[in-house]
């Protein structure tokens, strides 16, 4: 399976009463279908997946599959704390028609987890999964980093096709690309390092920022692919600032507010995540107005 390009990490919008807004999910994806993104990651970290009940999560997966354009690759976040639950979620995603599963590291009992813990977990999931598996290392949320030796060991499994690395560590990306072989696909999770990651061999990126700025993120990828490196570097600098202000500093609430400014369905995050203050909204509004002056409404 070829996984390349820019994939927005989709948010989960909520209705005023707190229920999942499936209408919002669908309308967002219909707009994304008109952009050059390669596909969508549903129920990743940005989708507040850990905040959703199993029924709600299943409804989001089904709604996204219903409206995603056929050319867009669908990836489901299926990682759970137990191996058995991860396998069950991955099988369900396959039943719904998802092309691949993004599996985050278990983390709750991290004090007793060793390298072998993750190797056995991912091998068991990949053995049982009816669809290809992407490893997912997201230390800013889990406190766990998949290290290069573990990744390279797992890269030898025929059903583990790549990794989303959200560490922002370009050296790790380069090490994996160099040692894992051409069939193992590395995607960065950091919008601030899209260009350098591509330069050392990453295939693309799965980005929270792309939920609010899909056109700009996809443009950077296309500029790199076409060899227009000066323009790509210039756009990377702009996106690095946007990523810091919107994603790094404000998290999901920032992504959702940036989406609101652009006419998407973002809305409020689910408690205990807090909404933005007016000061923080103004900071994000200034970034959006620079990148998309016609869309910004502050």
Order of alpha helices (4+ residues) and beta strands (2+ residues): beta-alpha-beta-alpha-beta-alpha-beta-alpha-beta-alpha-alpha-beta-alpha-beta-alpha-beta-alpha-alpha-alpha-alpha-alpha
